[in-house]
Amino acid sequence: METSAIDQARATEFASGTTYLNTSSCGLLPRRAVAAVKALADDVAAGVGGGTMSFDAVDSARACFARLAGVAPARVAVGGSVAAHVGLVAASLPPGAEVLAPTGEFSSVVSPFAVRGDLRMRYVPLAELADSVRPGTALVAFSAVQSADGRVADLDAVRTAAATHGARTMLDASQSAGWLPLDAGAYDYTVTGGYKFLMCPRGASFLTVTEEAQETLPTLYAGWVAAEDRWNSTYGPVEKLAVDARRFDEPVAFLAYHGAEHSLDLLAGIGVDAVYTRATALAARFREGLASIGHEAVPGTSAIVAVPGLGGREPGLAAAGVMVSARAGNLRAAFHLYNTEADVDRALDVLSG
């Protein structure tokens, strides 16, 4: 019997000691990523190998993410958090600009705009987002998949509405990149935390920017790492910033990117389409099983399954070795390439007990 790339990766790259259904909080690290981080840490401890300065790993991770996101590496900036990337976008807006976002959107997606105090924030239910774009809306800021309950936005409708009214779009792909195919070029900006479905160490995050949007995005992190010639820009003001999106790079956490390079390469080799098929099938099995024991999940085809009012069961599940999360009163389970039907059935067994 032929072994799929996903099954091979699950057998060789992952070693969870639990029934792990909590990728929405943090993805499991592949063995190859763990080995790369350990190797760099050992080098730093021993004082060999140039310490922490390997931009080859950073640029390899950038290229791997670009491949997954369907854009050129020249459109990708790297950093350490979604909030920092969103802060750049927030700094680019003029006073009085209207930012439209879903009600209950993840804090990092909206707070950098809200704390400015001179922008007009408008929140509407996710299902009404596309219909709520209007003349004068400067930016639509939203997640592809909602953190609290796994709902998937109507991406095509939002993009069409934004284009109709001349609004820019900023998509947070933190809960989707890695299982839901991403066309980053269809948005002015995308922001993605790497430590969830991309299975990177925490401290790796990615910003994509169209060429047009690059013209108005401020270079707030204009240190030497954002210079066109990094190593000849370490003293005095940077004379020339990178000509592409790399000029928006934050100073990077090298340990995180040494691991991210390998996690992203593994995912790219498997293919997000294959992960989508596996993860959504497991989520559908879980929804069906929940219904059979009297629990109705939030409907949809997302790889993230939320059960309203059941968040209080999370501690008991954890005690039984089933790792999920509780968000906004929901019990939240997330399925990824390393999960199996046995994981689904184990969670259902505990919930029905």
N, C-alpha and C positions, 0 to 999 in steps of 0.2 A: 504493500500500500504506500503510495507516494505521500511524503510528508510536506505540508505546506510551509511556506516561509514563516508564517506566523507561528505554527506549531514548533518549528525548529528553533525560532527565537525564544519562545516560551520555555523550551526545554533547556536551552543552553545559556540564556542571558539573565534569567530571573530566578530568585530564590526566596520568595515570600514565605514567611512562617505562619501566615494567617490567611483567611479568606479575605483578600484585599479588594474592596469595592469603594475605595476612597480616592480615586485619581482626581476627582474634582477638587480635592484639597491639596494633594501632592502625589505625583506619579512615582512609581517604583523606578529606581536607577538600574539600567542594564549593567551586567558585570563588566563590560568593556569600559563603560564610563567610570565605574568605581575604580578600576585598575588605573586608568589615566590620572584620576585625581590623586590616588595614593602615590603613583610614581612621581608626580610633581611635588607633592608634600614631602616625600622622602628626599628628593633632590634639594629642596629648600632647607630641610633639616640638616643635610650633609654639606650644604654650601657648595654644591656643584650644579652644573647645567645652566648657569646664567640666572639662577634665582627664579623669579616669577615672570620674567619678561618673554613670553612666547606669543607674539602676534600672529604667528602662523596658525595656531589653534583658534584664535579669535576670528581670523578671516576665513578659516575653513568652516567654522560654525555659521558665519554670516552666509557663506555660499550655500551651505546645506539648507539653511532656513529659506533662502531665496528660492531654491529648487522646490521646496515644499509649498511655498507661497505663490509660485508661478510668476515671479518677477526676477529681474536682473539683480545681482549683488549690489550694483551701484545705487539701488533704491533702498537698501537696508542699512539702518543704523543699529548699533548694539548698545546695551546699557544694563542696568541692574534691577529696574522695576517698571511696571506699567505706569505708576503714578508719575514717575519722572518723565516718561515719554509724553504722557497726557499734559504735563506741565508745560512742555514746549509748545504744544498745540494751543493751550490756553493763552500762553504769552503772545501768540501771533494774532489774536483777535482784537479788534478795536473796541474801545469803550462803547457800551450800549448794544453790542452785537447779541443776537438771540441764539441761544444754544438749546436745542430740543433733545430730550432724552426720555427713555421709558421710566415710569414710576417704579421705584424699588431697584433701580439699576445699581450695580456694584459701586461701592464708594469711590474707588480709585478712578473710575471712568468719569465721574461727575464732580468730585470735590475740587480738583484743581481749577475748574471753571467757577464753581460756586464761591470759593473763598476770595476770588478777586473782588467781588462786591460791586463791580461796575458792568457786569454782563447781565443780560436778561435770561434767566433760566426758566424753561417751561417743561413740565413733566406731564406725560400722558400715558395711559395704559399701553403696553407693548403692542397689542392687537390694533391700536389706533395710530401707531407711530407714522406709517406712510401717509395716511390721510391727514395727518396734522402738520405736515410740512407746508409752509405757506410763504408767500413773497415776504422777504425780509428775514427769513430764517438763514442764519449764517452757517450753522453747523448742526448736523445730526450726529450725536454721540451715543453709541449703543453697542451692546454685546451681541455677537452672533448667537450665543447660547446663554441664557440667563443663569447666573450662579445659584440663585435661590431655589429654582425649581426645574431647571433643564429645558425650559421652553426655547424653541428655535425661532428666531426672528424671520419675518418674510423679507429676506435679503433683496430679492429682485424688486419687490414693490417699493422698499425704502430707497434703493438706488434710483429707481425711475422717478419717484417723487422729488428726490433731492435734485436730480438733473433738471427736472421741469422748472423748478423754482430757483435754480442757481445756487443751491446750498452745497457746501462741502460735507463730506462724510468721514467719520472716524469710527472704525470698527474695532472693538476689543475681541480678539480671537483666543483669549486665554482659556476659555472653557470649550473650545472647538478645534483649534489647530492641533492636528495629530490624529483626529478621528473623522472630522468633517472636512471635505476638500475646501481649500482656501484659494480664492482668486484675489490676491491682495491688490493687483493692479486695477480692480474695479472700484477701489475706494481711494480717497485722497490720502488718508492715513489708516494704517492698522497698527495696533499695539498688542503685543502678545507676551505674557509671562511664560517662560520656558519650563517651569517646574511642574506643570500638570501633565497634560496628555503628550507633550513633547519629551517628557521624561528626562529633562536636564536638571543638573544641580541648581538649587535656588541661588539666584544672583545672575542668571542669564535671562535677558529679555530683548525683544526685537521691535523695532519701529520701521514701518515702510512708509515711504513718502513719494508721491508722484513728482515728476520733474517740475511741473507747474507749481505744486504746493511747496517745493523746496525753495522757491523764490521768496516766499513770505515767512518761512519758519525761522525764528531767531536762533542764532548759534550761542546758546547760553552756556554750553559746556566747552568753550573754546580753549581747551588745554592742548598740550602737545600731542595727545593721542588722536585728536581731531585734525591734525595738520596734514597737509599733503605729503610732506617729508617728515615723518615722526621724529626720527633720531637726530635730525639737524634742527629741531624746533624745541629743544629742551630748555633753552635759556632766553630770557627776554620775550617780548611779545611775539606770538606766532605770526610769521610774515605771510604765510599762505595757508589757508584752511583747505582741506580736501575739496575737490571740485564736485564730488557727488554726495550722497547721503551720509557718507562716513564723517562729514564735518559735524554731524549731530551726535556722534558717539559720546557716551559718557566714559569716564575712566572705568575700566572693566575689572571685574574680579576674575583673575586668571584661573584660579582653581575651578571655578564654575564653568568657564569656557573650555578648559581642557576636557572636562566631562561632556559638555554640551556637544562638542564636535563629534563625539562617538555616538551619543544618543540620537542625534539628528541623522547621522549617516545610517544607522540601523533602521530608523523609521523610513527614510527615503528609499532604502533598499527593499523594504517590504511593500511600501506603497500605501498611501492613505486610503485609497479606494478599498483595498483589501481589509484594512482596519475598520473602515466604516461598515462593511458587510458583517464582520465578526461582532463588533461592539453593538450595533443596533439589533442584531438577531438575539444576542444575549439579553439586551434590555427588553425586547419584546417578550421573551420567555419569562422574564421577571415580572413584567406587568400582568401577563396572563396568570402567573402563579399567585400574585397578590390578589387579583380579583377572585380567584378560587377559594381564598381563605378570608374573604370579606373586606379587603382593603383596596380602595380605588386610587390608583396613581394618577398624577397629572397626565392627561392624554398626549399622544404625540409619538414621534419616531426617534426621539433623541437617545443618545447613548447614556444620558443622565436621567435617572428615574427618581422622581420626588413623590412622596406620599404625604399629603397634608394631614397635620395633626398627629403624626406618628413619630415626631422627633424625639419624644421622650423615651423611645425604645433604644436609642443609640448606646447608652451605657451597658445595657443588658446584652446587646449584640457584641459589643467590644469584649465583654467578659467571656463570651462564648467563642471569641476568636474571629468574629465577623466585623471587619472594619468598614464603617460607613460614616456619615456625618449628619449633623442636625443643623438645618439652616432655615430661619424664618418659620420655625415650627414644623418644618417638613423633615421627614427622614429622607436622606439623599444618598443614592447609590449610583456609582458610575462604573461603566464597563469599558475595558480597553483590551489591547491585543493579548495581554498575559492572562486574561480571565477565560474560564471555561464554563460549560453547562453545570459542572459539579459545584462551582462557586455559587451559581444562581440557586441551585437546589439546596445547598447548605444554608444560605440566607433565609430561604423560605421555610426550611425546617425549624430554624430558631424562632422565626416570627410566628409560626403556627403553634409553637410549644407553650 
